[in-house]
């Protein structure tokens, strides 16, 4: 990767340059690990004490951190977003030379868009559609009839369109499989992590809207709908027919039960069990039951002192009993 001058970075991405713009930048690194040709960044206040000792050529930071910066800086209101854009420019992933690997199994009637990469041992089923500029890493399976939009990135081991978990119970306790005849419809600019599974719909389609970002090892069940630009961290489980709004975030290990609706702009904290619909934007945390985040923090703070509070209550009860005897 060729080195770039610092003023080139600012010309491309904006921000205010403080210091020497002729410095050469060849990579991105943390404040602590950066070398003299690295561009670093400060986004989390807990790392601010590392700023004074950094060896970075320059640092991306917010205006309030500039006075403490000993090296040239790019000043911007959102350093993390700026870092993401610069990192993508400096370290753009190189696509394989072969568009469709010889070991990939692509159905004859599958529709493959322009500039699509399908890596080794992928399986693309009958009637599937892969949009322009999409990249399927090794061992991705796209079942029959599923549609993937433009510029998708799907990581190794992901499964798109497997049967949803649909069974009816016989009187003797055995199970009868319900055919899963829907599809998975994925919008544009979606990224799906390694070993994530998205089940096809039972009758209607499972829908992942534009710009959704799914981490590794996520389970999305049949007939789920995930709104545009929602992001989910690893190991989230979404049960059947849940409808998740736009611009939501779901922390790692959270579980969303079936047939629930989450409004736009809902943030679910890691490990939270969502057992009822959430009609109002906000941050929600907890298990049984989950609560609005500020209320949960207040209740949990009291829970930590529950034993001490119980001791005080017992002492008060004893004292009250003694006073009643005297009276």
N, C-alpha and C positions, 0 to 999 in steps of 0.2 A: 504494500500500500504506500503510495507516495506521501511524503510529508506535506502538510498544509501550513500556510502562515496564519497566525492568529487573526489578522485583519481579514483574511479570506473567510474564516469561519463566521465572523461578525457580518461581513457583507452578505453571506448566504442566509444566515438565520436571524439576523437582527441583534438586539441588545446593545448595550453601551460598553465600549472598550475603554478600560482604564489601564494605561501602561503601554509598553512596547508592542506594536502590532506586527513587527517583523519576525517575532519568535516562530520557530518551526514546531508544529504539532504532528506527532505520528501515532498517537494512541490516546486512549482514555483510561484513567486509573483512579483508585481511591486516594484520598489525601495522604494516608499513611504509606501507601505502596507506590506512589507516583515517582517517576524519574524526571530528568531535566527536559525531555521531549514529550512529556505527557500533559494532557489537559485533564484537570481534576474537577471535582464539583462538591459543593456543600449544600445538602438539602435537609439533613436532619440536625436539629440543634445540638443533640448529644455528641456530635463529632466536631463541634466548633473548636474544642480545645486542641484539635489536631491541625488547625489552620496555621498557627504560628510556626510550626516545625515542618511544614510540607516542603518537599523538594520539587514539586510540580512546576512546569513552565508557567502555567496560568491556572486560574480556578474560575469555574462558573458559580456565581453566588447571587444572593438577593442584596438589594441596596443596603440593608442594615448591617450586613457582614463586611462590607467593603473596608471600613476604617481599620479592621483587624487583619486585613490580608497583606502579607509581606511580598507578594508577587503580583504580576499583572493579572487582570481579572476581566471577565465578561459579566456584566451586571444585568440581571433580568428578573422580572417579577416571579417567574416560575422556573427555578433552576433545574428541577427534576425533568420537566418536559423538554427544556433546552438540551440537557444532557442526553436524553433519549434520541432526539433528532440528530445531534452531532455524532453520537455513537453509531447510529444507523448509517450515516454518511461515510464515516471513517472505516467501518467494519462491515460493509455490505456483503451479505452472504453470496458466495460464488455458486451459481447453478451448475449442475452437472452438464457435461458436453452432450450426452445422449438424452434426448427429451423423454423417450419412453424406453425404459430398460428392457433388454430382451427377455428377462425372466418374468416381467409383469404379464398378468393375464387380463387382457382388455377385451370385453365382449365386442363382437363385430358391429352391433348396432349402438354401442355407446357413442356419445357425442363428446369429443374432446376439443376444447377451444384452442385458440392460438397461444403459443409460447407456454404451454403447460408442461410441467415436469412430473413424470410418474416414475418413481425409483423402483429398485429391485423388489420383486416378489409382491408387488401390489396386486390387488384383485378388483377389477371394475366390472360390475354386473351388467346384465342386459338392460338396455334403455337408460342407463345412467348418463348424467350430463355433468361435465367438469368445465367450469367457466375459464375464460381467458386468464393467463398469467398465474394460474394456481400451481401450487407445488405440493405434491404428495410424497412424503418421505417413505422409506422402505417399509414394507409389510402393512400398508394401509389397506383396509377392505371397504369398498363402497358397494353395497348390495344393489340389486336390480331396482331400477326406477327412481333412485335417489338423485337429487339435483344439488350441485354445489356451485355457488356463484363465482364471480371473478375475484382474482387475487387472494384466494384462500391459501392458508398454510396449514397442512395437516401432518402432524408428527407421527413417528413410527408406532405401529401397533394400534392406531385408532380404528374403530369399527363404526361405520356409518350405515344404519339401516338394518341392523339385526332385529330379530323378532322381539316385540315387546312381551312383557311377562303377563300374558293373558290366559287364564284358565277358569273354567267353571267346574264346580264340585258335584260329583255324583252322590247319591244317597248312601253309597257304601264307603264314601270317603275318598274315592279315587278322583282323578282330575281329567277333564276333557279340554284339549287345547282349542283356543279361539284363534282362528286365522287372523294374522296381522296384515291387512291388505292396504294400509296407508303407506306413505313414503316419508323420507326425511327431506325437507327443503331447507337449504342453507343459503343465506344471502351473500352479499359481496363483503370482502375485507374481513372475513372471519378467520380466526386462528384456533385450532383444536389441538390440545396437548397429547402427549404420548399415552397410549393405552386408555384413552377416553372412549366411552361407548355412548352412542346416540341411537336409541331404538326407533324403529319405524312405527307409524301410527297403527292403531287397531282398525279403525275405519277411516278417520280423517288423518291428516298429515301431522307429523312432528315438525315444528318450524323453529329455525334459528335465524333471527333477523340480522340485518347488516351490522357489521362492526363488532359482533360478539366475540369475546375472548374467553376461551375455556382452557384451564390448566390441565395438568396430567391427572389421569385416573379418576375422572368424573363420570358419574352415571346419570344420563338423561333418559328418563323412561318414555313410554309411548304417549303420543298426543300432547306432550309438553310444548309450550310456546315460550321462547325467551326473546324479550324485546331488544331492540337495537342498542348496541354499545354497552350492554351489560357484561360484566366480567365476573368470573367465578374462579376461586383458588382451588388447589388440589383436593381430591377426595370428597368433593361435594356430591350429595345424592339428591336427585330431584325425582319424586315419584310421579306416577302417571297423571296426565291431564292438569298438572299445575300450570298456571299462567303467570309468568314473571315479567314485570314491566320493563320499560326502557331505562338505561343508565343506572341500573341496579348494580350493587357489588355484593358478593357472597363469599365470606371468609372460609378458609380451609376446614374441611370436616363438617361443615354445616349440613343439615338435613331439612328438606322442604317436603312436607307430606303432600299426598295427591289431592287433586281437585281444589286446590287453594289458589287464590289470586293475590299477587303482590303488586302494589301500585308502582308507578314510575318513581325513580330516585329513592328506592328503599335500600338501605345498607344493612346486611345481616352479618353479625360478628362471627368469628371463627367458633366452631363447635356448637352453634346455636341450633336448637330443634324448633322449627317453625311448624306449629300445630294448628294454626288458624290463619285465615286470610289477614293481610295487612293492607288496609285501605288508605293509609296516610304515609307520605314520605317521612324518612327519618332513619335513625340507626337503632337496631333492635338486637338485644343480647340475652342469652340465658338458655335454659333447657326446659325445666318444668316448673312454672310456665315461663316462656320468654316474655320480656317486658320492653317498653321503650327504654333506650339505653341509659338515660340519666336516672330514671326510676330504679333500674336494675343496679346501677352503681351505688345508689343510696341504700337500697335494701341489702346489698351484699356487704357494704361497710358495717351495717348493724349486725349481720349474720356472723361476722368475724368475732364480734364481742358477745355472742349469744351466751356462752358459758358464764362469763363474768356477770352479765345481766341476770342470769338465772340465780346465781349466788346472791346477788343483791336483793332479788325478789324474795328468796327464801328467808334472808335475814329480816327483811321488812315484815314478812308474814309472822315470823317468830316474835318480833317486837310488838306487832299489832295484837297478837294473841295475849302477850303479857299485859298490855295495857287494858285489854278487855277484861282480864281476870281481876285487875286492881279496881276497875270501875264496878 
